Amino acid sequence: MQVQPWLVVALTGALVGAGAAADTGGREATVEVLSKRTLMSAAVNPVVGSGFVSGGELFDAQGARVGDGFSHCGVVAVSVAVPPAVTTHCTSVFRLGDEELHLSGRRHYRSIAAGFDDTAVAVTGGTGAYANARGEGRAVRAGSGAEVGYRFTFTLVTD
């Protein structure tokens, strides 16, 4: 197993814009998280059906630690390219203090080392303030050079 350093994630937003959502009666909020991948347990040449974990610490915009985040990904497709492109289904938990935000989505890696392409993610729930959260998000590449990082922007609706 190849393991890289820690996942560093900066929480740059909190629940904001808590106005009523028109069709749900819930509150809508935006949460933005910046990440830097540092833990990756995927094999260099993964096979369909295998899995891996990535994750690490979460930080706010000022660099203060606010929690941790981990993903478990199952490999659903592998190309014959060298290095192989890999498609996965991942579930993730971002723990912010005593609360968790639960996520699910598909990721496409042109190579495991390079990280995944920009992608959508579903917010499936959580605990505490996020217990009834639902919504969607977008992960967009934010790292530079050899550093793998993303900007996660979530639009949440809570009851």
N, C-alpha and C positions, 0 to 999 in steps of 0.2 A: 504494500500500500504506500502510495506517495502522499506525504502529509506536508503541507505548506504552512507558514506561520498563522497568525490569528486573523479573524474577520473583525475589522474595526468599522464600526458603524456610528455615524454622528446623527443624532436626532435633532434636526434643525427646525422642526415645527411641532406644534402640539394641537390638540383639538381647537380649531378656530372656526369662525363662521357658523356658529351653532344656531343658525336660523332654522325654522321648521321646513322640512322637506315637503313639497307640495302633495305628492301622492301617497306618502307613508305616514305622515304625522310624526316622523322622527326628526332628529337633529342631524344636520349634515356638517361634516368637518373634514379638513384636509390635514394629513400628517405627511411630512417629508423626512426621509431618512437617507443619509449618505453612507455608503459602505465601502470597505476595502477588504477584499478577500484575503484571508491569511491562513485558513484551515481548509484543506481539500484532501479527502481520503480516497478519491477515485483512483483506480488502477490506470496505468499509462494506456493500456489497451482494454477498455471495459467491454463486457459482453452483455447482450440482451438478457434481462432478468436480474442482473447484478445491481447492487445499490452502493451508495456512498453518502457520506455526511460532510457538510461544510458548516462553518460557524465561528462565533467569537463574541467579543464584547460590544456593547452599544454605548454610544456617547452622545451628549447633546452638542449644540453648536459651539459652546465654549470649551468643549473637550472633557466635560465632567462625565464620569461613567453613570449611565442610567439603566443598564441591564445587559442582556446578552441575546443573541439570535442564532438559531441553528436551522439547517435544512436537511431533510433526508430525501434523496432523489433515487428513483428507480429508473434504470436504463430501458428505454422502449425501442430504440433503433440505433444502429451503428453502421457507418458507411465503410466502404473499402478503401477510402483515401488514407494517405499517410501524412500527418497524423489523422486518425479517424474523427469524423464529425459524429457527434453523439446527441441524440434527442432523449430527454428525460421528462418524467412527471415528478414534481417536487412538492412536498409539504413543508412549511416553515412555521416556526414559532419565534416571534420577536417578544421577549420578556422585557417590559418596561416597569421597573420597580416591582411591585407585587402583582402586576397585571400582565396579561399576555394578549398579543394580536396574532391570530392564526390565519395562515395564507396557503393557497394552493395554485399551482400553475405548471405550464409546460415550458421547458427551456431547451434551446438549441445551442450546442457548443460546437464551434468550428474546430476547436480542439479543447480538451479539458484545461490545458495550461493557459489558454488565451481567455477563458471565461465564456459566459453565455452571451448571445445576442440580445438586443433590446427586446423586451417581452411584456405581455400583460400578466397580471396576477389577480386572482379572486381573493377577497377578504371573506373568510368563512366563519368568523366569530372570534371568540377569545374569552377572557375572564375579566372580572372587575368592571371597570368602565367600558370595556370592550365586549362584555358578555353577550350583548345582542347586536354587535357590530356586523354589518354586511357592507359590501361595496366592491370596488375594484381599484387596482393600482397599475402603475407602469414602472418597470425597471429600465433605466436608460444608462448606458455605459458612462462612467464618470472618471475612471482611472486613466493614467497616462503611462506610456511606455510599458514596462514589465509589470507595473502595478495594476491589478484587476480591481475595479471599484464600480459602484453603481449609485445612481440617485433613484430611490424608491419614492414615488408620490402616490399616496392613497387618498381616495375620496370615500369617506365612511358615512354611513347612516346608522345612527343608534336610536333606540327607543327611549 
